[in-house]
Amino acid sequence: MSKNHCTALAIHNSYLNDDVINAFLDIVKLQTSFIPQNVLFYETPLMYSAVENVDDFQILYNGSIGNDAIGHWLCVYYRNETKCVEVYDSL
């Protein structure tokens, strides 16, 4: 884990933000076969790569954009065996 990851994850009593989620996704990429996309792609959803014949997950943001943005995170999991999409909402 890099110093940037530790810095992003070490901020206590704060809201989840892009840096924290991306640090988590980088750790997931290093430790698993998943290839989650950068959460900053939420502004351009076509940047998310489609997957076929494998399980996959992405973390997506839903809400306003900017310094005082209010929103929430969605974790979307695709289970290839059953061709099922599961959505976990942080609300």
C-alpha positions as a printed Julia matrix, in Angstrom:
91×3 Matrix{Float64}:
   0.0     0.0     0.0
   1.43    3.39   -0.96
   1.77    6.46    1.23
  -1.07    8.1    -0.74
  -3.34    5.15    0.07
  -2.49    5.41    3.76
  -3.1     9.16    3.74
  -6.49    8.79    2.05
  -7.59    6.01    4.4
  -6.27    7.63    7.62
  -8.67   10.57    7.84
 -10.95    9.82   10.78
 -14.48   11.13   11.27
 -14.84   12.34    7.69
 -17.15   11.48    4.84
 -16.11    9.01    2.2
 -14.74   10.86   -0.78
 -13.24   10.05   -4.17
  -9.72    9.69   -2.76
 -10.77    7.2    -0.1
 -12.86    5.1    -2.5
 -10.11    5.1    -5.14
  -7.52    4.07   -2.53
  -9.79    1.17   -1.56
 -10.23    0.21   -5.24
  -6.46    0.25   -5.77
  -6.08   -2.19   -2.88
  -8.79   -4.4    -4.37
  -6.93   -4.4    -7.72
  -3.71   -5.46   -5.99
  -5.32   -8.24   -3.96
  -7.96   -9.71   -6.29
  -8.71  -10.4    -9.94
 -11.28   -7.58  -10.02
 -10.47   -4.5   -12.09
 -12.71   -1.75  -10.69
 -12.67    1.6   -12.48
 -11.76    4.97  -11.0
 -14.8     6.54   -9.35
 -14.16    9.82  -11.15
 -15.63    8.15  -14.23
 -19.1     8.86  -12.77
 -19.17   12.01  -14.85
 -18.7     9.94  -18.03
 -20.35    6.53  -17.52
 -19.25    5.35  -20.98
 -15.7     5.17  -19.55
 -16.69    2.09  -17.54
 -15.53   -1.05  -19.3
 -18.04   -3.81  -19.95
 -17.05   -7.27  -18.73
 -18.09  -10.64  -20.07
 -17.97  -14.11  -18.54
 -16.45  -12.98  -15.23
 -17.72  -11.65  -11.91
 -17.23   -7.92  -11.54
 -18.0    -5.03   -9.26
 -17.87   -1.25   -9.43
 -18.39    1.49   -6.9
 -20.44    4.35   -8.28
 -21.36    7.77   -6.91
 -24.85    9.23   -7.06
 -25.45   12.83   -6.11
 -24.35   16.38   -6.68
 -20.8    17.28   -7.72
 -18.56   19.94   -6.17
 -16.88   20.91   -2.91
 -20.09   20.79   -0.87
 -21.58   17.85   -2.76
 -24.14   15.65   -1.08
 -24.5    12.15   -2.4
 -24.0     8.49   -1.67
 -22.11    5.47   -2.96
 -23.45    2.42   -4.77
 -21.65   -0.89   -4.97
 -22.74   -2.83   -8.05
 -21.8    -6.52   -8.21
 -22.27   -8.7   -11.29
 -22.36  -12.47  -10.68
 -21.56  -14.15  -14.0
 -22.75  -17.64  -13.01
 -26.32  -16.46  -12.5
 -26.16  -13.39  -14.79
 -27.4   -11.41  -11.8
 -26.66   -7.8   -10.86
 -26.79   -6.87   -7.18
 -26.83   -3.25   -6.05
 -25.88   -2.19   -2.53
 -26.77    1.4    -1.71
 -25.05    3.27    1.14
 -28.31    4.94    2.19
